[in-house]
Each structure stands twice: as structure tokens, then as C-alpha cells.
Amino acid sequence: MANEVRQTMTQFWEEHSRDATVEEMMLDSSAALLSQEEKPEIISLLPCLDGLNVTAGARGWDREMHMYISCNEQTLTLLKRLMSIRYTGHLAKLASNVTAVDFMQNFIDKNREDNGYRGNITFLQADVTLLDFPNNTFDFVFSNWLFMYLTDEELVVLIEKMLGWLRPGGYLFFRESCFFQSGDCERTFNPTVYRTPAQYNHLLTSVTSKSGDNGFEIVMSKSVQTYIKIKKNQNQVCWMLQKVPRDADGHQGYTTFQQFLDNQQYSRRGILRYEKIFGDGFVSTGGLETTKVRPVQKTNIRGSGDTVFKMQEILSFLHLQEFIAMLNLVPGQRVIDVGCGIGGGDFYMAKTYGVDVLGMDLSSNMVEIAMERAIMERTPKVQFEIGDATRRIFTDASFDVVYSRDTILHINDKGALFRKFFTWLKPGGKLLITDYCCGDRPWSPVFEEYVKQRGYILYTPKEYGQFLEKVGFVKVQALDRTEQFVQVLNKELARTQEIKQDFLESFSEEDYNYIIEGWKEKLHRCSLGDQRWGLFLAEKPLDLIS
Ligand SMILES: C[S@@+](CC[C@H](N)C(=O)[O-])C[C@H]1O[C@@H](n2cnc3c(N)ncnc32)[C@H](O)[C@@H]1O
């Protein structure tokens, strides 16, 4: 059976490698245009390579910068099935050694012809399923359109091997066609395996190294934007994974933190149930109300005779206005929403202010729903990706604004995360965070239990602000907004009770009670002074003294 599969694949690629042209490699008649557009896009996603251009590494205070440099000094493997000619040269410019593998001799010959002069590339004609290298040989494995030509069994064996070949902390980048064929080139037969992104996620993160103590965790996964732009095709998907130690007790019984999020708090049903109470597109406090700038409504207070504002409305206006308005967004600015959920705030910012938004969330359920909504919203200004904020790497000064709503409660090392935000921002860039916080210790047993069960890591608003200052942010405002939180919770509770019948059309009585009880418990924990909510604003200084 395994031999038969290998023979079929060989036959398929013999048919499509006769002239070793880019059209053959990409199996598409628009290959030249696609190739020209997507190459810089793919390259910009490769942290080691991109990072090498970042001379800021010399500052020496960012761990990743050291990694980039050591990557250059060591070895980088290029384990690719196709398009070697398009990527090998670029990778070889940056790494000290590149091993380029393909099982079609024609492609290898053409690659050697184009890139052999560089002197640091080993060209290897080999079937990847038979390939082997010693453990801890490489820092980086790059693979483009390879896994879709392997069966699940072959892929599992290869992933296990790759986990061995990579050094601890090393990266695997790969890209595949998902769901169905993308290229328009005629094929007499097509043995390609078109998996869903979820299937790749599952396969890649469920395998462990032979010793059982290492596995892959997701850094980033997203659709290749070039294919969306040119072919309206979202099904070209790429991934960046990192080899990390497996921690059996680390994620409340789940192998990875992503699995914990997707299966516990953010199952698809759980998300939609939250959305019902927070409002369309949102899974955090106040939904659109705490996101947008809302004009004040005048209310006629009975007995006064005049049209005046109710005090509560004035207060609530002041709160509301502060959120996005404080960022002074300008069309064309780049915003990253860390823990974007299902994207309501991102569509709002893009449509209202003309900014370009990257919504990043580690939960694949969240991003799946966000992408479904993006099809309806039809705004090219918003992109989504599955990404782990604690592992994701961007070139310095990539964004004007870092925005994050009720997400960082999930993240352990706030200082390390804020250091990342600092590097991602342009000088003068702005940060806006809302997050669950806590009161001073000791906490009540109910709050202790709640925090433990959710796996949250909470600080007081003051401590939170100190983390930001320590990293180098200026104009830090750490505001305790618990009062506003309580107001919003009461409103959400009342609204849910009002729409009970409607709620029960989509969800069960148990779901309804879960929400009602959950909100009452939040209010109780706030009344004890334990649960608090913070709003944080800060800026990266315009001038950095190095
Ligand atoms: C309460 S939801 C808020 C979603 C969204 N910000 C909103 O306001 O609707 C928190 C989000 O944080 C995401 N998250 C948790 N840890 C993350 C990480 N390390 N990187 C990226 N997202 C993360 C979760 O998957 C979840 O979608």
C-alpha cells in the first residue's frame, strides 16, 4: 500500500516536472504573477530570516534577537518538495547552511543551476519519507506544498522525525492547499490529499518526539493573502510551529494551551453562547458598547421640565468615549488586535476609521468564526490569523496600535508579552488594553477557586501598570474600571433575562442558567472587592535612547 502511494506520487510529479517551469511547480497558469506577489509575503512570515535584517537585535534586550543571530550562525534546512528555486536562494542568503531536498531530479538540477554558486547549499534528491538526519541538526525546517502529497501515516512519521531533527525551540514553517485544488493546471489524475486546516492542526500538534518529551505548538497559521487577493481563494494556508517541551500538567489535562482554550472555555457552542450576551461579534465585557464612541442621548427627566442628561448617562458616555477614541486612529494605520475573538471590534475599527487590522487569536474556533464573518463583512482591511501572542514574532515597528480586550488574563508572563508589544509598535505607537484584574490579596475562597478553575493569571490594576512602565512604555494610565464593569454586567444580565425565549431557541435551559449564574457570581466577586476590571493606555516613546 505504502509503495503504491509512493509510485502514484512519483508518476504525478514526473508528469508535472518535465520542464521545471514555475507553472509546473505551482500547477497554475497565473503562476508567474502569484509567485511574484506571494514570495515577499511568505518571506515576511519567516522569523529567523526576517529577523536577520533587524539590526535592532544588537540592542540585546530581546531574547528573540539573539535567536535570529544564532540561527544565522548555525544551520537552516530547506526541506521542500517544490518551488525550491523560488525560495532556496533567499534562505541561503541568510543561513549559513541550507539543505534543499526534492524527489524530482529535474527540480534539483534546476535549483543547483540557479543557486549552486552560493556554495552553502547541499542539494539532495530524496524521497522525504525515506529521509533521515541526526537529532538536533537544524534550527528551521521550511516546507512548501509537501504534506499534501503524503498520507496521514506518512505525515505522522515525518513530523516525528522533524521533531528529532530540530533543535529545542526550532521552527517548522509549512504551507498547503486546503479543502480543494487551487491551481488551474489540467491533471490526468490527482492524488493530492486536500485536508482542512483543523486536520493539519490536529496532526501536527498531536505527534510527540520519539522520547515523548517534545511536541509542536502553534506560533501562527493564516491564509496566504496573495491567493485571496488574486484568486479570491482562502484555502492556501501556512503555519509556523515551534518545537517545545511537552508539559503533561501544564494545560489542565490538555496537550497544548490551544486545545485547552478550544475545548474548555471557547468551544464553538460556548463562543456563540457568550456572543448572545455580549452582542454580535463580541466575547468580552460590554461588546460594541465598550468599544465604540457613542453619541450621548438626551433624556427628558420627568418633573424637571428641561431636556437634561441623566448622571448615569454622562458617566457612561465618559467611559465609552475613552476606549477607541483615545487611540486617535487615522486611516491607513496598522492595528493588531491580540486575542481578537470573533472579530467584532476589528470590523468596527476598519469600517469606522479606515485602519488595517490584523486580528490574532490562539483559539482556532474563534478564528474560524471570525473568518466566516469576514466573508459577510467583505472588508479587505481586516485579516485574521491563528496566533499565539506569547510566541508570535513580528519585525520591529510593524504596528501603530496594539489593542487587546480581556485576553491577557490567560497569559502568564505579562512582562515578556509587553516587551513583545513594545517591539511590535512603531515609535509613538499606542497601546490599549482592557483586562480582568484582581484586588489585593488575600482573596476570598470563591475567587481563589474561580481563578484556579479558569487558569487565569491576574494582577491589580496598579501592578499591571507597573509591568508596562518597566518595559519602557510612557504615558501609562492604569485605570480601575470595576464600577463600569459592574454597570455593564447588570445591563447584560437584565438583557439576557429579557431575551430568555429568544435565547432558548438557540440554546438550552442549562446554557441559559450557566450565563445567568455566571454573571451573578461575577457581580458577587466584584462586591467582595476581589474581581476587578482595568483599562490600560500607554505609548512607546518617540525617541528611544539606546
Ligand atoms: C474573552 S476572549 C476576548 C475576545 C475579544 N478580544 C473580544 O473582545 O471579543 C479572550 C480571547 O483571548 C484568546 N487568547 C488566549 N490566550 C491567547 C494567546 N496566547 N494568544 C492569542 N490569543 C489568546 C482566547 O482564545 C480568546 O479568544
The ligand as a Gaussian input file, in Angstrom:
#p B3LYP/6-31G(d) Opt

LIG

0 1
 C      -12.593000      36.818000      26.456000
 S      -11.973000      36.480000      24.861000
 C      -11.954000      38.125000      24.176000
 C      -12.090000      38.149000      22.678000
 C      -12.134000      39.533000      22.017000
 N      -10.999000      40.330000      22.410000
 C      -13.397000      40.283000      22.312000
 O      -13.315000      41.330000      22.954000
 O      -14.466000      39.877000      21.890000
 C      -10.241000      36.157000      25.157000
 C       -9.514000      35.656000      23.910000
 O       -8.118000      35.523000      24.162000
 C       -7.623000      34.480000      23.350000
 N       -6.278000      34.073000      23.793000
 C       -5.931000      33.494000      24.951000
 N       -4.596000      33.273000      25.009000
 C       -4.078000      33.731000      23.850000
 C       -2.762000      33.794000      23.300000
 N       -1.694000      33.315000      23.960000
 N       -2.596000      34.354000      22.078000
 C       -3.664000      34.836000      21.393000
 N       -4.926000      34.789000      21.862000
 C       -5.145000      34.255000      23.073000
 C       -8.705000      33.436000      23.541000
 O       -8.657000      32.419000      22.577000
 C       -9.970000      34.289000      23.456000
 O      -10.476000      34.395000      22.158000

